[in-house]
Amino acid sequence: MPATDSSTATGGARGEVVLDVDNLHVSFPTDDGLVTAVRGVSYQLRRGESLGIVGESGSGKSVTSSAIMGLLPKTAQITGSVKLMGSEMLGLTDAQISPIRGRKISMIFQDPLTSLNPVYTVGFQLAEAIQVHHKDVKKKEARARAIDLLQTVGIPNPEQRVDSYPHELSGGMRQRIVIAIAMANNPDVIIADEPTTALDVTVQAQVLEALEAARNEVNAAMVLITHDLGVIAGHTDRVLVMYAGKPVEVGTVDDIFYRPRMPYSLGLVGSLPRMDEARGRRLTPVNGTPPSMLNLPPSCPFAPRCPMAQDICHETEPDLLQVGEGHVSACHFAEQLEGKRPQDVFIHANYEDMDVDHTVEGEGR
């Protein structure tokens, strides 16, 4: 999607643009050929705004964030533009980007044990994150700031916990420690990559609350990457749906949940249990698996799984076009999806070859 479309389709109106991703492509050479993991991702993120990025595993969500942070291997082929506060990030050496990571932009990873060093206390690691970017901060001051951060993210008894080692804390508390490290230097952008995947529902809620507190504390913009649509619904302003390395729909939370205009988005919403639906209604999962990113054909990559696919879908990949104010979709038949429910599109396709009763309580086939 070109830069002009990015500002219209995925921009907000909350504050200055702090992160501008334009036409980002990422490829990896392999023995079998070139794997294009990210294909033309564009979005703008404004201060105080939260963007959710959703999609199945392999859709390019984490590769996109790693490219932004400069964490991909040297063999990765990256093109496009990533501007943080107006300054280009792509092409910087590790020495050039290291002062930026953790201070202006920080990242929270899925597994806190891979982010925390087991041989140092959490207080030491928090203080280190502060002192590495602020050479004039004394050890005592850094420790006091570490205690304040632990309190902000909801760690009980922070004065005692500051001297604990990672293995002495629960999974939820470790993740909150990582959130505290991410916010230690008041960054402009926080990227959270599947921050609650390995946690139970109760702890997940606590961690998300801590993440919200951290974001509000430093007034940071946030990119929340997850496959949990429930998390997206409650903690983001806009949603970017990715499939086969490319954005296929972008809109507000209400657009994606109540007015989806791309069959893949419709399928994701249909696979989510909802309290406001008729009791006993079947979920409408999307059959099949995502395509291989090696030598993708020039057709719509979702076509083999799409109940609406026609000849044009197997011949041409649709562009990302506007279907509403701030709402874009990559589907040849986006207009026909207006007002459609997931079961209108998917339930017949999922059960037509199965010997099951299509009728559900409260609604017909």
GIWOSUL-V349496 format. One record per residue. RES is the residue in one small letter. SS is DSSP state (H for helix, E for strand, - for the rest). PSI is psi in radians with two decimals (none if undefined). Layout:
BEGIN
res=RES ss=SS psi=PSI
res=RES ss=SS psi=PSI
END
This chain:
BEGIN
res=m ss=- psi=2.24
res=p ss=- psi=2.86
res=a ss=H psi=-0.61
res=t ss=H psi=-0.65
res=d ss=H psi=-0.59
res=s ss=H psi=-0.78
res=s ss=H psi=-0.56
res=t ss=H psi=-0.78
res=a ss=H psi=-0.61
res=t ss=- psi=0.16
res=g ss=- psi=2.88
res=g ss=- psi=-2.99
res=a ss=- psi=0.47
res=r ss=- psi=-0.69
res=g ss=- psi=-2.85
res=e ss=- psi=2.65
res=v ss=E psi=2.11
res=v ss=E psi=-0.48
res=l ss=E psi=2.16
res=d ss=E psi=1.84
res=v ss=E psi=2.17
res=d ss=E psi=2.02
res=n ss=E psi=0.88
res=l ss=E psi=2.21
res=h ss=E psi=2.41
res=v ss=E psi=2.21
res=s ss=E psi=2.67
res=f ss=E psi=2.14
res=p ss=E psi=2.35
res=t ss=E psi=3.01
res=d ss=- psi=-0.45
res=d ss=- psi=-0.18
res=g ss=E psi=-2.97
res=l ss=E psi=2.14
res=v ss=E psi=2.01
res=t ss=E psi=1.76
res=a ss=E psi=-0.52
res=v ss=E psi=2.28
res=r ss=E psi=1.59
res=g ss=E psi=0.80
res=v ss=E psi=2.26
res=s ss=E psi=2.34
res=y ss=E psi=2.78
res=q ss=E psi=2.44
res=l ss=E psi=2.23
res=r ss=E psi=2.75
res=r ss=- psi=2.30
res=g ss=- psi=-0.05
res=e ss=- psi=2.68
res=s ss=E psi=2.18
res=l ss=E psi=2.20
res=g ss=E psi=2.33
res=i ss=E psi=2.10
res=v ss=E psi=2.83
res=g ss=- psi=2.84
res=e ss=- psi=2.92
res=s ss=- psi=2.38
res=g ss=- psi=0.07
res=s ss=- psi=-0.15
res=g ss=- psi=0.13
res=k ss=H psi=-0.94
res=s ss=H psi=-0.60
res=v ss=H psi=-0.67
res=t ss=H psi=-0.82
res=s ss=H psi=-0.65
res=s ss=H psi=-0.62
res=a ss=H psi=-0.70
res=i ss=H psi=-0.70
res=m ss=H psi=-0.12
res=g ss=- psi=0.62
res=l ss=- psi=0.10
res=l ss=- psi=2.72
res=p ss=- psi=2.80
res=k ss=- psi=-0.38
res=t ss=- psi=-0.28
res=a ss=E psi=2.38
res=q ss=E psi=1.97
res=i ss=E psi=2.25
res=t ss=E psi=2.89
res=g ss=E psi=-2.66
res=s ss=E psi=2.41
res=v ss=E psi=1.91
res=k ss=E psi=2.19
res=l ss=E psi=2.02
res=m ss=- psi=0.63
res=g ss=- psi=-0.09
res=s ss=E psi=2.33
res=e ss=E psi=2.32
res=m ss=- psi=-0.60
res=l ss=- psi=2.44
res=g ss=- psi=-0.14
res=l ss=- psi=2.53
res=t ss=- psi=2.93
res=d ss=H psi=-0.64
res=a ss=H psi=-0.57
res=q ss=H psi=-0.59
res=i ss=H psi=-0.34
res=s ss=H psi=-0.71
res=p ss=- psi=-0.32
res=i ss=- psi=-0.75
res=r ss=E psi=2.25
res=g ss=- psi=-0.39
res=r ss=- psi=-0.92
res=k ss=- psi=-0.52
res=i ss=E psi=2.32
res=s ss=E psi=2.87
res=m ss=E psi=2.43
res=i ss=E psi=2.14
res=f ss=- psi=2.94
res=q ss=- psi=-0.77
res=d ss=- psi=1.93
res=p ss=H psi=-0.42
res=l ss=H psi=-0.41
res=t ss=H psi=-0.21
res=s ss=- psi=-0.39
res=l ss=- psi=2.44
res=n ss=- psi=2.14
res=p ss=- psi=-0.26
res=v ss=- psi=-0.01
res=y ss=- psi=2.60
res=t ss=E psi=2.77
res=v ss=H psi=-0.55
res=g ss=H psi=-0.71
res=f ss=H psi=-0.73
res=q ss=H psi=-0.61
res=l ss=H psi=-0.79
res=a ss=H psi=-0.66
res=e ss=H psi=-0.73
res=a ss=H psi=-0.53
res=i ss=H psi=-0.84
res=q ss=H psi=-0.47
res=v ss=- psi=-0.45
res=h ss=- psi=-0.21
res=h ss=- psi=1.51
res=k ss=- psi=-0.40
res=d ss=- psi=-0.09
res=v ss=- psi=2.21
res=k ss=- psi=2.83
res=k ss=H psi=-0.73
res=k ss=H psi=-0.69
res=e ss=H psi=-0.70
res=a ss=H psi=-0.66
res=r ss=H psi=-0.72
res=a ss=H psi=-0.71
res=r ss=H psi=-0.65
res=a ss=H psi=-0.73
res=i ss=H psi=-0.73
res=d ss=H psi=-0.71
res=l ss=H psi=-0.72
res=l ss=H psi=-0.67
res=q ss=H psi=-0.68
res=t ss=H psi=-0.68
res=v ss=- psi=0.17
res=g ss=- psi=0.42
res=i ss=- psi=2.13
res=p ss=- psi=2.59
res=n ss=- psi=1.02
res=p ss=H psi=-0.51
res=e ss=H psi=-0.54
res=q ss=H psi=-0.72
res=r ss=H psi=-0.39
res=v ss=- psi=-0.38
res=d ss=- psi=0.18
res=s ss=- psi=2.69
res=y ss=E psi=2.73
res=p ss=H psi=-0.66
res=h ss=H psi=-0.23
res=e ss=H psi=-0.05
res=l ss=- psi=2.70
res=s ss=- psi=2.95
res=g ss=H psi=-0.72
res=g ss=H psi=-0.67
res=m ss=H psi=-0.65
res=r ss=H psi=-0.71
res=q ss=H psi=-0.61
res=r ss=H psi=-0.56
res=i ss=H psi=-0.75
res=v ss=H psi=-0.67
res=i ss=H psi=-0.73
res=a ss=H psi=-0.71
res=i ss=H psi=-0.71
res=a ss=H psi=-0.57
res=m ss=H psi=0.03
res=a ss=- psi=-0.58
res=n ss=- psi=0.40
res=n ss=- psi=1.04
res=p ss=- psi=2.80
res=d ss=- psi=-0.49
res=v ss=E psi=2.36
res=i ss=E psi=2.18
res=i ss=E psi=2.10
res=a ss=E psi=1.93
res=d ss=E psi=1.78
res=e ss=- psi=0.97
res=p ss=- psi=-0.20
res=t ss=- psi=0.21
res=t ss=- psi=-0.73
res=a ss=- psi=0.19
res=l ss=- psi=2.66
res=d ss=- psi=2.98
res=v ss=H psi=-0.75
res=t ss=H psi=-0.83
res=v ss=H psi=-0.62
res=q ss=H psi=-0.77
res=a ss=H psi=-0.68
res=q ss=H psi=-0.74
res=v ss=H psi=-0.72
res=l ss=H psi=-0.64
res=e ss=H psi=-0.70
res=a ss=H psi=-0.66
res=l ss=H psi=-0.73
res=e ss=H psi=-0.72
res=a ss=H psi=-0.71
res=a ss=H psi=-0.75
res=r ss=H psi=-0.73
res=n ss=H psi=-0.58
res=e ss=H psi=-0.72
res=v ss=H psi=0.03
res=n ss=- psi=0.76
res=a ss=- psi=2.67
res=a ss=E psi=2.67
res=m ss=E psi=2.43
res=v ss=E psi=2.04
res=l ss=E psi=1.96
res=i ss=E psi=2.18
res=t ss=- psi=2.85
res=h ss=- psi=0.07
res=d ss=- psi=1.81
res=l ss=H psi=-0.45
res=g ss=H psi=-0.68
res=v ss=H psi=-0.75
res=i ss=H psi=-0.75
res=a ss=H psi=-0.62
res=g ss=H psi=-0.12
res=h ss=H psi=0.20
res=t ss=- psi=2.80
res=d ss=- psi=-0.71
res=r ss=E psi=2.81
res=v ss=E psi=2.35
res=l ss=E psi=2.03
res=v ss=E psi=2.20
res=m ss=E psi=2.50
res=y ss=E psi=2.30
res=a ss=- psi=0.73
res=g ss=- psi=0.12
res=k ss=E psi=2.51
res=p ss=E psi=2.28
res=v ss=E psi=-0.26
res=e ss=E psi=2.44
res=v ss=E psi=2.34
res=g ss=E psi=-3.05
res=t ss=E psi=2.95
res=v ss=H psi=-0.74
res=d ss=H psi=-0.66
res=d ss=H psi=-0.84
res=i ss=H psi=-0.66
res=f ss=H psi=-0.55
res=y ss=H psi=-0.32
res=r ss=- psi=0.82
res=p ss=- psi=2.48
res=r ss=- psi=0.42
res=m ss=- psi=2.29
res=p ss=H psi=-0.61
res=y ss=H psi=-0.78
res=s ss=H psi=-0.73
res=l ss=H psi=-0.70
res=g ss=H psi=-0.69
res=l ss=H psi=-0.78
res=v ss=H psi=-0.67
res=g ss=H psi=-0.37
res=s ss=- psi=0.06
res=l ss=- psi=2.10
res=p ss=- psi=2.42
res=r ss=- psi=2.48
res=m ss=- psi=-0.37
res=d ss=- psi=0.12
res=e ss=- psi=2.87
res=a ss=- psi=2.42
res=r ss=- psi=2.33
res=g ss=- psi=-0.03
res=r ss=- psi=2.38
res=r ss=- psi=2.52
res=l ss=- psi=2.77
res=t ss=- psi=1.36
res=p ss=- psi=2.75
res=v ss=- psi=2.01
res=n ss=- psi=2.75
res=g ss=- psi=-3.03
res=t ss=- psi=2.76
res=p ss=- psi=2.70
res=p ss=- psi=2.82
res=s ss=- psi=2.45
res=m ss=- psi=0.17
res=l ss=E psi=2.04
res=n ss=- psi=0.98
res=l ss=- psi=2.40
res=p ss=- psi=2.85
res=p ss=- psi=0.43
res=s ss=- psi=3.11
res=c ss=- psi=2.11
res=p ss=- psi=-0.33
res=f ss=- psi=-0.15
res=a ss=H psi=-0.74
res=p ss=H psi=-0.31
res=r ss=H psi=-0.04
res=c ss=- psi=2.16
res=p ss=- psi=-0.33
res=m ss=- psi=-0.05
res=a ss=- psi=2.36
res=q ss=- psi=-3.05
res=d ss=H psi=-0.73
res=i ss=H psi=-0.53
res=c ss=H psi=-0.53
res=h ss=H psi=0.01
res=e ss=- psi=-0.63
res=t ss=- psi=2.35
res=e ss=- psi=2.23
res=p ss=- psi=2.62
res=d ss=- psi=2.85
res=l ss=- psi=1.90
res=l ss=E psi=2.70
res=q ss=E psi=2.31
res=v ss=E psi=-0.02
res=g ss=E psi=3.09
res=e ss=- psi=2.01
res=g ss=- psi=0.27
res=h ss=E psi=2.09
res=v ss=E psi=2.67
res=s ss=E psi=2.53
res=a ss=- psi=1.44
res=c ss=- psi=2.37
res=h ss=- psi=-0.40
res=f ss=- psi=0.60
res=a ss=H psi=-0.66
res=e ss=H psi=-0.59
res=q ss=H psi=-0.28
res=l ss=H psi=-0.09
res=e ss=- psi=2.17
res=g ss=- psi=0.00
res=k ss=- psi=2.55
res=r ss=- psi=2.75
res=p ss=H psi=-0.72
res=q ss=H psi=-0.38
res=d ss=H psi=-0.53
res=v ss=H psi=-0.71
res=f ss=H psi=-0.49
res=i ss=H psi=-0.67
res=h ss=H psi=-0.71
res=a ss=H psi=-0.57
res=n ss=H psi=-0.51
res=y ss=H psi=0.02
res=e ss=- psi=-0.48
res=d ss=- psi=0.23
res=m ss=- psi=2.47
res=d ss=- psi=1.31
res=v ss=- psi=2.82
res=d ss=- psi=2.07
res=h ss=- psi=-0.31
res=t ss=- psi=2.38
res=v ss=E psi=2.74
res=e ss=- psi=2.21
res=g ss=- psi=-0.15
res=e ss=E psi=2.79
res=g ss=- psi=-2.88
res=r ss=- psi=none
END
